[in-house]
Amino acid sequence: MSEPAVVIAGGGPTGLMLAGELALAGVDVAIVERRASQDLVGARAGGLQSRTIEVLDQRGIADRFLSEGQIAQVHGFAQNRLDISDLPTRHNYGLALWQSHIERILAAWVTELSVPIYRGREVTGFAQDEGGVDVELADGQRLRAEYLVGCDGGRSLVRKTAGIEFPGWDPTTSSLIAEVELTEVPKLGIHRDAKGTHAFGRAEYEIRNGEVVFMDRGPVRVMVTEQQLGATSEPTLRDLSEALVAVWGTDFGVHSPTWISRFTDMTRQAASYRKGRVLLAGDAAHVHYPVGGQGLNIGVQDAVNLGWKLAQVVKTTSSESLLDTYHDVRHPVAARVLRDTMAQVALLRPDDRTNALREIMSAVLGMDEPRRRLAAEMAGLDVHYDLGEGHPLLGRRVPDLDLVTANGPLRVFTLLHDARPVLLNLGEPGCFDIAPWADRVQLIDAKYDGTWELPAIGVVTAPSALLVRPDGYVAWVKDQSRLGLADALTTWFGPPRERAPAPNDN
Ligand SMILES: Cc1cc2nc3c(=O)[nH]c(=O)nc-3n(C[C@H](O)[C@H](O)[C@H](O)COP(=O)(O)OP(=O)(O)OC[C@H]3O[C@@H](n4cnc5c(N)ncnc54)[C@H](O)[C@@H]3O)c2cc1C
């Protein structure tokens, strides 16, 4: 094994995305993954939200996912479907695609980018010093790196070893989820009763007219709310049978499980996403109940926020303090997701008073304005990083507009495929000189005559120039940011480089 600049513990969706981002930025990165292959036991995430599809589109790989999944209105809140078809984004939908496929496609991308994935290897400890981190593996090998990122899931060894607190809330509900054979198959779909929310389905399904239509063959996927909390051992077929009997009075002849797992609404968040040379992302940094389908999505988006920053620090383009902005902006995003999932767990409680409350919420979410706002939030489209006062675009995602350039039409997201920042000049061509940053920042002269509309905000004044970071968030808007352009370029992309003396310079 070579000595990479960055070791990522864990090659789930977050670790894979981060590896891709670092590789695009030219950083030597390696993943250490406990699983022997990318195969995933059990069903986890069922799809991608709009903003995650946008983020993948920014790297030119969204089509790989779109071609394998099913586009649908999948966003929701406490089982209220939130239609986002009228939100201003090219991807005004979600994508139904199982996590096993999402991981496979991401792993293929990362492999194309030549990132080594050390499979069947486990990080068992590490020690950091001023110059780097010694990462210990279960087989006794050691890897020396400049930085270690824990993308190793909710039980993160990296988080625990770093001594980072994980405060939050203990579970109030627990469910078993499994793929099994049943001798008697009940009505497929979601069932709600006084004992909780349960579901029967199949891995293979189609979405027709917005409704899930399961195939009539294959093993059954079961989700059942347990009537007791606090189990500590791995769930067994017997546990599943008992949980089914407790709810339905029968276990439907359950047998031949492919896998059985348990999830709860335990809700916790790392107190800090960084300790020296060790960082956390994805489930290692935040865990919550899966309702609303947010976990994988915000993990991937953590990675896209962290990747370019870590790359610049490794390449000494930026000082280490840039890494603190990762915690500063991503911690509040996950904290809001945690709050949203706790609210949904509360709204899904099966008592009559909560049912009444849920009916009122449904009526409220049937109204346009509340629906559009919450939909933008659940789709990840309204994320706002606090970059100070100024134009509404500042700290928000740049829309994927159709630009016109001297070389023909160009989509904004196409400019981000290489994960390089871009100064987009929509005013007088040639009016910017960013030569001292030209090695890092692209300068594009373009025209755009349409409206600028942001999800949950509405139409905003058209900017004449804006600086877009590699993660697709706007760092500066001409005449409408606290910082001048040179300050913004320095803050985000490092100090100016001396110009090479021109031949006629003295
Ligand atoms: C039932 C269920 C349904 C869900 N539905 C959704 C959904 O619809 N939408 C959504 O967005 N999210 C959903 N989630 C959440 C989603 O699955 C997680 O948020 C997502 O997997 C987090 O990705 P990650 O890469 O951060 O962590 P993980 O996917 O947990 O990956 C961590 C990786 O690290 C590896 N690892 C762990 N420890 C070590 C170690 N010491 N050394 C080396 N490797 C290690 C693991 O093998 C694993 O590959 C759901 C979760 C559950 C349980």
The ligand as an SDF file (V2000), in Angstrom:
LIG
                    3D

 53 58  0  0  0  0  0  0  0  0999 V2000
  -34.0150    0.9980    6.6520 C   0  0  0  0  0  0  0  0  0  0  0  0
  -33.2640    2.1880    6.1640 C   0  0  0  0  0  0  0  0  0  0  0  0
  -33.7950    2.9450    5.1490 C   0  0  0  0  0  0  0  0  0  0  0  0
  -33.1110    4.0660    4.6890 C   0  0  0  0  0  0  0  0  0  0  0  0
  -33.6690    4.8110    3.6870 N   0  0  0  0  0  0  0  0  0  0  0  0
  -33.0240    5.8990    3.2500 C   0  0  0  0  0  0  0  0  0  0  0  0
  -33.5440    6.6630    2.1600 C   0  0  0  0  0  0  0  0  0  0  0  0
  -34.5790    6.3380    1.5930 O   0  0  0  0  0  0  0  0  0  0  0  0
  -32.8420    7.7400    1.7410 N   0  0  0  0  0  0  0  0  0  0  0  0
  -31.6590    8.0970    2.3190 C   0  0  0  0  0  0  0  0  0  0  0  0
  -31.0560    9.0930    1.8920 O   0  0  0  0  0  0  0  0  0  0  0  0
  -31.1260    7.3950    3.3290 N   0  0  0  0  0  0  0  0  0  0  0  0
  -31.7760    6.3020    3.8040 C   0  0  0  0  0  0  0  0  0  0  0  0
  -31.2300    5.5690    4.7950 N   0  0  0  0  0  0  0  0  0  0  0  0
  -29.9580    6.0040    5.3840 C   0  0  0  0  0  0  0  0  0  0  0  0
  -28.7650    5.5870    4.5350 C   0  0  0  0  0  0  0  0  0  0  0  0
  -28.7630    4.1900    4.3560 O   0  0  0  0  0  0  0  0  0  0  0  0
  -27.4900    6.0490    5.2260 C   0  0  0  0  0  0  0  0  0  0  0  0
  -27.6380    7.3980    5.6140 O   0  0  0  0  0  0  0  0  0  0  0  0
  -26.2820    5.9120    4.3170 C   0  0  0  0  0  0  0  0  0  0  0  0
  -25.9630    4.5640    4.0830 O   0  0  0  0  0  0  0  0  0  0  0  0
  -25.0680    6.5980    4.9450 C   0  0  0  0  0  0  0  0  0  0  0  0
  -23.9580    6.4250    4.1130 O   0  0  0  0  0  0  0  0  0  0  0  0
  -22.4970    6.4550    4.7330 P   0  0  0  0  0  0  0  0  0  0  0  0
  -21.5860    6.1860    3.6060 O   0  0  0  0  0  0  0  0  0  0  0  0
  -22.3160    7.7030    5.5150 O   0  0  0  0  0  0  0  0  0  0  0  0
  -22.4650    5.2690    5.7870 O   0  0  0  0  0  0  0  0  0  0  0  0
  -22.6650    3.7110    5.5150 P   0  0  0  0  0  0  0  0  0  0  0  0
  -23.5640    3.4720    4.3720 O   0  0  0  0  0  0  0  0  0  0  0  0
  -23.0230    3.1220    6.8240 O   0  0  0  0  0  0  0  0  0  0  0  0
  -21.2440    3.2280    5.0740 O   0  0  0  0  0  0  0  0  0  0  0  0
  -20.2040    3.0710    5.9970 C   0  0  0  0  0  0  0  0  0  0  0  0
  -19.1770    2.1410    5.3840 C   0  0  0  0  0  0  0  0  0  0  0  0
  -18.0700    2.0570    6.2570 O   0  0  0  0  0  0  0  0  0  0  0  0
  -17.6610    0.7020    6.3720 C   0  0  0  0  0  0  0  0  0  0  0  0
  -16.9860    0.6050    7.6680 N   0  0  0  0  0  0  0  0  0  0  0  0
  -17.5280    0.7320    8.8920 C   0  0  0  0  0  0  0  0  0  0  0  0
  -16.5880    0.6610    9.8380 N   0  0  0  0  0  0  0  0  0  0  0  0
  -15.4110    0.4940    9.1910 C   0  0  0  0  0  0  0  0  0  0  0  0
  -14.0630    0.3690    9.6260 C   0  0  0  0  0  0  0  0  0  0  0  0
  -13.7480    0.4070   10.9130 N   0  0  0  0  0  0  0  0  0  0  0  0
  -13.1000    0.2000    8.6890 N   0  0  0  0  0  0  0  0  0  0  0  0
  -13.4110    0.1690    7.3560 C   0  0  0  0  0  0  0  0  0  0  0  0
  -14.6670    0.2860    6.9020 N   0  0  0  0  0  0  0  0  0  0  0  0
  -15.6600    0.4600    7.8080 C   0  0  0  0  0  0  0  0  0  0  0  0
  -18.9430   -0.0770    6.2620 C   0  0  0  0  0  0  0  0  0  0  0  0
  -18.7010   -1.4070    5.8340 O   0  0  0  0  0  0  0  0  0  0  0  0
  -19.7120    0.7240    5.2180 C   0  0  0  0  0  0  0  0  0  0  0  0
  -19.4390    0.3010    3.9090 O   0  0  0  0  0  0  0  0  0  0  0  0
  -31.8770    4.4310    5.2740 C   0  0  0  0  0  0  0  0  0  0  0  0
  -31.3280    3.6530    6.2830 C   0  0  0  0  0  0  0  0  0  0  0  0
  -32.0170    2.5440    6.7340 C   0  0  0  0  0  0  0  0  0  0  0  0
  -31.4200    1.7110    7.8310 C   0  0  0  0  0  0  0  0  0  0  0  0
  1  2  1  0
  2  3  1  0
  2 52  2  0
  3  4  2  0
  4  5  1  0
  4 50  1  0
  5  6  2  0
  6  7  1  0
  6 13  1  0
  7  8  2  0
  7  9  1  0
  9 10  1  0
 10 11  2  0
 10 12  1  0
 12 13  2  0
 13 14  1  0
 14 15  1  0
 14 50  1  0
 15 16  1  0
 16 17  1  0
 16 18  1  0
 18 19  1  0
 18 20  1  0
 20 21  1  0
 20 22  1  0
 22 23  1  0
 23 24  1  0
 24 25  2  0
 24 26  1  0
 24 27  1  0
 27 28  1  0
 28 29  2  0
 28 30  1  0
 28 31  1  0
 31 32  1  0
 32 33  1  0
 33 34  1  0
 33 48  1  0
 34 35  1  0
 35 36  1  0
 35 46  1  0
 36 37  1  0
 36 45  1  0
 37 38  2  0
 38 39  1  0
 39 40  1  0
 39 45  2  0
 40 41  1  0
 40 42  2  0
 42 43  1  0
 43 44  2  0
 44 45  1  0
 46 47  1  0
 46 48  1  0
 48 49  1  0
 50 51  2  0
 51 52  1  0
 52 53  1  0
M  END
$$$$
